[in-house]
Amino acid sequence: MVKNIFILLFICLAIDVMAFEGHEFKSKEQGLKGQDTSAYQTQRLRINALLAERSAKFGQYDQSLNSRTGIFGLQTKKDIRNSNEILRQIVLDDNNIFKELKTLMEYKDLEVTAVKTSADQTNDRIDNYKVAIKSLQDKNEQLSTELKSIKKGKSLLNIFNVLLIFTMVAITLFFVNKLKRKSAN
């Protein structure tokens, strides 16, 4: 019965390890935007090493359960003590794995916080750019309106100048004709 429970635990752990490694593979394959920090990578490698060590110890435990050095193929106290010691080491390894996983999750939380901060800063910069673009567009529109009014004023001034020149030419011709008539008389 105990043997079946430990085999079930071993299978569950093996599935967890494969799922964790599969998640790693998927993350690398998808090309996550943010690269894992070196501390995070080191922590993951440390956890993988602890999981491999635990798996090896579980194999030793399984072998120690099958070891029967007593009379008539029974287990001796030494066999049971050896099995219990291996099981105690597995539990200690599990505690270390949980501590390391907690540290890993803290690293991941720090990464998530850094990504959120970066995203917030990027959004703020984008908003500032939008405000700057809007003010430049408004200024451009204002300058275009001023340019149109200046061009309109210049056109009126040109028309006025042309009329003034025609008027001066007409007055000059009028006086020249008048002088010619007086000189001819």
BABATI-272119 format. One record per residue: residue number from 1; y, x, z of N, C-alpha, C in turn. Coordinates in nm, 2 decimals. Example, Ala and Ser with C-alpha at 12.3 -4.5 7.8 and 13.67 -1.06 7.14 Angstrom:
<rs>
  seq     n_v     n_u     n_w    ca_v    ca_u    ca_w     c_v     c_u     c_w
    1   -0.57    1.32    0.78   -0.45    1.23    0.78   -0.33    1.32    0.78
    2   -0.22    1.28    0.71   -0.11    1.37    0.71    0.00    1.29    0.79
</rs>
This chain:
<rs>
  seq     n_v     n_u     n_w    ca_v    ca_u    ca_w     c_v     c_u     c_w
    1   -0.12    0.08    0.00    0.00    0.00    0.00    0.13    0.09    0.00
    2    0.13    0.19    0.09    0.24    0.28    0.10    0.26    0.35   -0.03
    3    0.14    0.39   -0.09    0.14    0.47   -0.21    0.21    0.38   -0.32
    4    0.18    0.26   -0.33    0.23    0.17   -0.43    0.38    0.15   -0.42
    5    0.43    0.15   -0.29    0.57    0.13   -0.27    0.64    0.26   -0.32
    6    0.59    0.37   -0.28    0.65    0.50   -0.33    0.65    0.52   -0.48
    7    0.54    0.47   -0.54    0.54    0.48   -0.69    0.64    0.39   -0.75
    8    0.66    0.27   -0.69    0.76    0.18   -0.73    0.90    0.24   -0.72
    9    0.92    0.30   -0.60    1.05    0.37   -0.58    1.08    0.48   -0.68
   10    0.97    0.55   -0.71    0.98    0.66   -0.80    1.02    0.61   -0.94
   11    0.95    0.50   -0.98    0.98    0.44   -1.11    1.12    0.39   -1.12
   12    1.17    0.32   -1.01    1.31    0.27   -1.00    1.41    0.39   -1.02
   13    1.38    0.50   -0.94    1.47    0.62   -0.95    1.47    0.68   -1.09
   14    1.35    0.68   -1.15    1.34    0.74   -1.29    1.42    0.65   -1.39
   15    1.41    0.52   -1.37    1.49    0.43   -1.46    1.64    0.45   -1.43
   16    1.68    0.47   -1.31    1.82    0.49   -1.28    1.87    0.62   -1.34
   17    1.79    0.73   -1.33    1.83    0.85   -1.39    1.84    0.84   -1.54
   18    1.74    0.77   -1.60    1.75    0.76   -1.75    1.87    0.67   -1.79
   19    1.90    0.57   -1.71    2.02    0.49   -1.74    2.15    0.57   -1.72
   20    2.15    0.65   -1.62    2.27    0.74   -1.60    2.28    0.84   -1.71
   21    2.17    0.90   -1.75    2.18    1.00   -1.87    2.21    0.92   -2.00
   22    2.16    0.80   -2.01    2.19    0.72   -2.13    2.33    0.69   -2.14
   23    2.39    0.66   -2.02    2.54    0.62   -2.01    2.62    0.75   -2.05
   24    2.57    0.87   -2.00    2.64    0.99   -2.04    2.64    1.01   -2.19
   25    2.52    0.98   -2.25    2.51    1.00   -2.40    2.60    0.91   -2.47
   26    2.60    0.78   -2.43    2.68    0.68   -2.49    2.83    0.72   -2.48
   27    2.87    0.77   -2.36    3.01    0.81   -2.34    3.05    0.92   -2.44
   28    2.96    1.02   -2.45    2.99    1.13   -2.54    2.99    1.08   -2.68
   29    2.90    0.99   -2.72    2.89    0.94   -2.85    3.01    0.86   -2.89
   30    3.06    0.78   -2.80    3.17    0.70   -2.83    3.30    0.78   -2.84
   31    3.30    0.90   -2.78    3.42    0.98   -2.79    3.53    0.92   -2.70
   32    3.51    0.92   -2.57    3.61    0.86   -2.48    3.74    0.93   -2.50
   33    3.85    0.86   -2.49    3.98    0.91   -2.51    4.01    1.02   -2.42
   34    3.99    1.01   -2.29    4.02    1.11   -2.19    3.89    1.20   -2.17
   35    3.91    1.33   -2.18    3.80    1.42   -2.15    3.78    1.42   -2.00
   36    3.65    1.43   -1.96    3.61    1.45   -1.82    3.67    1.58   -1.77
   37    3.72    1.58   -1.65    3.77    1.70   -1.59    3.65    1.79   -1.56
   38    3.68    1.92   -1.55    3.58    2.02   -1.52    3.51    1.99   -1.39
   39    3.59    1.95   -1.29    3.54    1.91   -1.16    3.44    1.79   -1.17
   40    3.48    1.70   -1.25    3.39    1.58   -1.27    3.26    1.62   -1.33
   41    3.27    1.71   -1.44    3.15    1.76   -1.51    3.06    1.83   -1.41
   42    3.12    1.92   -1.33    3.05    2.00   -1.23    2.98    1.91   -1.13
   43    3.05    1.80   -1.09    2.99    1.71   -0.99    2.87    1.64   -1.06
   44    2.88    1.60   -1.18    2.77    1.53   -1.25    2.65    1.62   -1.26
   45    2.68    1.75   -1.29    2.57    1.84   -1.31    2.50    1.86   -1.17
   46    2.58    1.87   -1.06    2.52    1.88   -0.93    2.44    1.76   -0.90
   47    2.48    1.64   -0.93    2.40    1.52   -0.90    2.27    1.52   -0.98
   48    2.28    1.56   -1.11    2.16    1.57   -1.19    2.06    1.67   -1.14
   49    2.11    1.78   -1.09    2.02    1.88   -1.02    1.96    1.82   -0.90
   50    2.03    1.75   -0.82    1.98    1.69   -0.70    1.87    1.58   -0.74
   51    1.90    1.51   -0.84    1.80    1.40   -0.88    1.67    1.47   -0.93
   52    1.69    1.58   -1.01    1.57    1.65   -1.05    1.49    1.71   -0.94
   53    1.56    1.76   -0.84    1.49    1.81   -0.72    1.42    1.70   -0.64
   54    1.49    1.59   -0.63    1.43    1.48   -0.56    1.30    1.43   -0.64
   55    1.31    1.42   -0.77    1.20    1.38   -0.85    1.08    1.47   -0.83
   56    1.11    1.60   -0.82    1.00    1.70   -0.80    0.94    1.68   -0.66
   57    1.02    1.66   -0.56    0.97    1.64   -0.43    0.89    1.51   -0.42
   58    0.93    1.41   -0.50    0.85    1.29   -0.50    0.71    1.31   -0.56
   59    0.71    1.39   -0.66    0.58    1.43   -0.72    0.49    1.50   -0.61
   60    0.56    1.59   -0.54    0.48    1.66   -0.43    0.43    1.56   -0.32
   61    0.52    1.47   -0.29    0.48    1.37   -0.19    0.36    1.29   -0.25
   62    0.36    1.25   -0.37    0.25    1.17   -0.43    0.12    1.26   -0.42
   63    0.13    1.39   -0.45    0.02    1.47   -0.44   -0.03    1.48   -0.30
   64    0.06    1.49   -0.20    0.02    1.51   -0.06   -0.05    1.38   -0.01
   65   -0.01    1.27   -0.07   -0.08    1.14   -0.03   -0.23    1.14   -0.07
   66   -0.25    1.21   -0.19   -0.38    1.21   -0.24   -0.46    1.33   -0.18
   67   -0.40    1.42   -0.11   -0.47    1.53   -0.05   -0.54    1.48    0.07
   68   -0.67    1.51    0.07   -0.76    1.47    0.18   -0.85    1.59    0.21
   69   -0.81    1.66    0.32   -0.88    1.78    0.35   -0.97    1.76    0.47
   70   -0.97    1.64    0.52   -1.06    1.61    0.64   -1.20    1.58    0.60
   71   -1.28    1.56    0.71   -1.42    1.53    0.69   -1.44    1.40    0.62
   72   -1.53    1.39    0.53   -1.56    1.27    0.45   -1.45    1.23    0.36
   73   -1.36    1.32    0.33   -1.25    1.29    0.24   -1.14    1.21    0.30
   74   -1.12    1.22    0.43   -1.01    1.15    0.50   -0.89    1.25    0.52
   75   -0.78    1.19    0.54   -0.66    1.27    0.56   -0.66    1.32    0.71
   76   -0.61    1.44    0.72   -0.60    1.50    0.86   -0.46    1.48    0.90
   77   -0.44    1.51    1.03   -0.30    1.50    1.09   -0.21    1.60    1.01
   78   -0.26    1.71    0.97   -0.18    1.81    0.90   -0.14    1.75    0.76
   79   -0.23    1.68    0.69   -0.20    1.62    0.57   -0.09    1.51    0.59
   80   -0.10    1.43    0.69   -0.01    1.33    0.72    0.13    1.39    0.75
   81    0.13    1.50    0.84    0.25    1.56    0.87    0.32    1.62    0.75
   82    0.24    1.68    0.66    0.29    1.74    0.54    0.36    1.63    0.45
   83    0.29    1.52    0.44    0.34    1.41    0.37    0.47    1.35    0.43
   84    0.47    1.34    0.56    0.59    1.29    0.63    0.71    1.39    0.61
   85    0.68    1.52    0.62    0.79    1.62    0.60    0.85    1.61    0.46
   86    0.76    1.60    0.36    0.81    1.59    0.22    0.89    1.46    0.21
   87    0.84    1.35    0.27    0.92    1.22    0.27    1.05    1.24    0.34
   88    1.06    1.31    0.45    1.18    1.34    0.52    1.28    1.42    0.43
   89    1.23    1.51    0.36    1.31    1.59    0.27    1.37    1.50    0.16
   90    1.28    1.41    0.11    1.33    1.32    0.00    1.44    1.23    0.06
   91    1.43    1.18    0.18    1.54    1.10    0.24    1.66    1.19    0.26
   92    1.65    1.31    0.30    1.77    1.40    0.31    1.83    1.42    0.17
   93    1.75    1.44    0.07    1.80    1.46   -0.06    1.87    1.33   -0.11
   94    1.82    1.21   -0.07    1.88    1.09   -0.11    2.02    1.08   -0.04
   95    2.03    1.12    0.08    2.16    1.12    0.15    2.26    1.21    0.08
   96    2.21    1.33    0.04    2.30    1.42   -0.03    2.34    1.36   -0.16
   97    2.25    1.30   -0.23    2.28    1.23   -0.36    2.38    1.13   -0.34
   98    2.37    1.05   -0.24    2.47    0.94   -0.21    2.61    1.00   -0.18
   99    2.61    1.11   -0.11    2.74    1.18   -0.08    2.80    1.23   -0.21
  100    2.72    1.30   -0.29    2.77    1.35   -0.41    2.81    1.24   -0.51
  101    2.74    1.13   -0.51    2.78    1.01   -0.59    2.92    0.96   -0.55
  102    2.94    0.96   -0.42    3.06    0.91   -0.36    3.18    1.00   -0.41
  103    3.15    1.13   -0.40    3.25    1.23   -0.45    3.28    1.21   -0.60
  104    3.17    1.18   -0.68    3.18    1.16   -0.82    3.26    1.04   -0.85
  105    3.24    0.93   -0.77    3.32    0.81   -0.79    3.46    0.83   -0.76
  106    3.49    0.92   -0.66    3.63    0.95   -0.62    3.70    1.02   -0.74
  107    3.62    1.11   -0.80    3.68    1.18   -0.92    3.71    1.08   -1.03
  108    3.61    0.99   -1.05    3.63    0.89   -1.15    3.75    0.80   -1.12
  109    3.77    0.76   -1.00    3.88    0.68   -0.96    4.01    0.76   -0.98
  110    4.01    0.89   -0.95    4.13    0.97   -0.98    4.16    0.97   -1.13
  111    4.06    0.99   -1.21    4.08    0.99   -1.36    4.13    0.85   -1.40
  112    4.08    0.74   -1.35    4.13    0.61   -1.39    4.28    0.60   -1.35
  113    4.31    0.64   -1.23    4.45    0.64   -1.19    4.54    0.72   -1.28
  114    4.49    0.84   -1.31    4.57    0.92   -1.40    4.59    0.86   -1.54
  115    4.48    0.79   -1.59    4.49    0.73   -1.72    4.59    0.61   -1.71
  116    4.58    0.53   -1.60    4.68    0.42   -1.58    4.82    0.47   -1.57
  117    4.84    0.58   -1.50    4.98    0.64   -1.49    5.03    0.68   -1.62
  118    4.94    0.75   -1.70    4.98    0.79   -1.83    5.01    0.68   -1.92
  119    4.93    0.57   -1.91    4.96    0.45   -2.00    5.09    0.39   -1.96
  120    5.12    0.38   -1.83    5.24    0.32   -1.78    5.36    0.40   -1.83
  121    5.35    0.53   -1.82    5.46    0.62   -1.87    5.48    0.60   -2.02
  122    5.37    0.59   -2.09    5.38    0.58   -2.24    5.44    0.44   -2.27
  123    5.40    0.34   -2.20    5.47    0.21   -2.22    5.61    0.21   -2.19
  124    5.65    0.28   -2.08    5.79    0.29   -2.05    5.87    0.36   -2.16
  125    5.81    0.47   -2.21    5.88    0.54   -2.32    5.89    0.46   -2.44
  126    5.79    0.38   -2.47    5.79    0.29   -2.59    5.90    0.18   -2.57
  127    5.91    0.13   -2.45    6.01    0.03   -2.42    6.15    0.09   -2.43
  128    6.17    0.22   -2.39    6.30    0.29   -2.40    6.33    0.31   -2.55
  129    6.23    0.35   -2.63    6.25    0.36   -2.77    6.29    0.23   -2.84
  130    6.23    0.12   -2.80    6.26   -0.01   -2.85    6.41   -0.04   -2.82
  131    6.45   -0.01   -2.70    6.59   -0.04   -2.66    6.68    0.05   -2.74
  132    6.65    0.18   -2.75    6.74    0.27   -2.83    6.74    0.22   -2.98
  133    6.63    0.18   -3.04    6.63    0.14   -3.17    6.71    0.01   -3.19
  134    6.70   -0.08   -3.10    6.78   -0.20   -3.10    6.93   -0.17   -3.09
  135    6.97   -0.08   -3.00    7.11   -0.05   -2.99    7.16    0.02   -3.12
  136    7.08    0.10   -3.18    7.12    0.17   -3.30    7.13    0.07   -3.42
  137    7.04   -0.03   -3.42    7.04   -0.13   -3.52    7.17   -0.22   -3.51
  138    7.20   -0.25   -3.38    7.33   -0.33   -3.36    7.45   -0.24   -3.40
  139    7.45   -0.12   -3.36    7.56   -0.03   -3.40    7.57   -0.02   -3.55
  140    7.46   -0.01   -3.62    7.46    0.00   -3.77    7.51   -0.13   -3.83
  141    7.47   -0.24   -3.77    7.52   -0.37   -3.82    7.67   -0.38   -3.80
  142    7.72   -0.33   -3.69    7.86   -0.34   -3.66    7.94   -0.25   -3.76
  143    7.89   -0.13   -3.78    7.95   -0.04   -3.88    7.95   -0.09   -4.02
  144    7.84   -0.16   -4.05    7.84   -0.22   -4.19    7.94   -0.33   -4.20
  145    7.96   -0.41   -4.10    8.06   -0.51   -4.10    8.20   -0.45   -4.11
  146    8.23   -0.35   -4.03    8.36   -0.28   -4.04    8.38   -0.22   -4.18
  147    8.27   -0.16   -4.24    8.29   -0.10   -4.37    8.32   -0.21   -4.48
  148    8.26   -0.33   -4.46    8.28   -0.44   -4.56    8.43   -0.48   -4.54
  149    8.48   -0.49   -4.42    8.62   -0.54   -4.40    8.71   -0.43   -4.45
  150    8.68   -0.31   -4.43    8.77   -0.20   -4.49    8.77   -0.20   -4.64
  151    8.65   -0.22   -4.70    8.65   -0.23   -4.85    8.73   -0.35   -4.90
  152    8.72   -0.46   -4.83    8.79   -0.58   -4.86    8.94   -0.56   -4.85
  153    8.98   -0.49   -4.75    9.12   -0.46   -4.73    9.17   -0.36   -4.83
  154    9.09   -0.27   -4.87    9.12   -0.17   -4.97    9.14   -0.24   -5.11
  155    9.05   -0.33   -5.14    9.06   -0.41   -5.26    9.19   -0.49   -5.27
  156    9.23   -0.55   -5.16    9.35   -0.62   -5.15    9.47   -0.53   -5.17
  157    9.46   -0.41   -5.11    9.57   -0.31   -5.12    9.58   -0.26   -5.27
  158    9.46   -0.24   -5.33    9.47   -0.20   -5.47    9.53   -0.31   -5.56
  159    9.49   -0.43   -5.54    9.55   -0.54   -5.62    9.70   -0.55   -5.59
  160    9.74   -0.53   -5.47    9.89   -0.53   -5.44    9.96   -0.42   -5.51
  161    9.90   -0.30   -5.51    9.96   -0.18   -5.58    9.97   -0.21   -5.73
  162    9.87   -0.26   -5.79    9.87   -0.29   -5.93    9.98   -0.39   -5.96
  163   10.00   -0.50   -5.88   10.10   -0.60   -5.90   10.24   -0.53   -5.88
  164   10.25   -0.44   -5.78   10.38   -0.37   -5.75   10.41   -0.28   -5.87
  165   10.31   -0.21   -5.93   10.34   -0.13   -6.05   10.38   -0.22   -6.17
  166   10.31   -0.33   -6.19   10.35   -0.42   -6.30   10.49   -0.47   -6.28
  167   10.52   -0.50   -6.15   10.66   -0.56   -6.12   10.76   -0.45   -6.15
  168   10.73   -0.33   -6.11   10.83   -0.22   -6.13   10.85   -0.19   -6.28
  169   10.73   -0.19   -6.35   10.74   -0.17   -6.50   10.82   -0.28   -6.56
  170   10.80   -0.41   -6.52   10.87   -0.52   -6.58   11.02   -0.51   -6.54
  171   11.05   -0.47   -6.42   11.20   -0.46   -6.38   11.26   -0.35   -6.46
  172   11.19   -0.24   -6.48   11.24   -0.12   -6.55   11.26   -0.16   -6.70
  173   11.17   -0.23   -6.76   11.18   -0.28   -6.90   11.30   -0.38   -6.91
  174   11.31   -0.46   -6.81   11.42   -0.56   -6.81   11.56   -0.49   -6.81
  175   11.57   -0.39   -6.72   11.70   -0.32   -6.71   11.72   -0.23   -6.83
  176   11.61   -0.17   -6.89   11.63   -0.09   -7.01   11.67   -0.18   -7.13
  177   11.61   -0.29   -7.14   11.65   -0.39   -7.25   11.80   -0.43   -7.23
  178   11.84   -0.46   -7.10   11.98   -0.50   -7.07   12.07   -0.39   -7.11
  179   12.04   -0.26   -7.08   12.13   -0.15   -7.11   12.14   -0.13   -7.26
  180   12.02   -0.15   -7.33   12.02   -0.14   -7.47   12.11   -0.25   -7.53
  181   12.11   -0.37   -7.48   12.20   -0.48   -7.53   12.35   -0.44   -7.51
  182   12.37   -0.39   -7.39   12.51   -0.36   -7.36   12.56   -0.24   -7.45
  183   12.47   -0.15   -7.47   12.51   -0.03   -7.56   12.52   -0.08   -7.70
  184   12.45   -0.17   -7.74   12.45   -0.22   -7.88   12.58   -0.31   -7.90
  185   12.62   -0.37   -7.80   12.74   -0.45   -7.81   12.86   -0.37   -7.81
</rs>
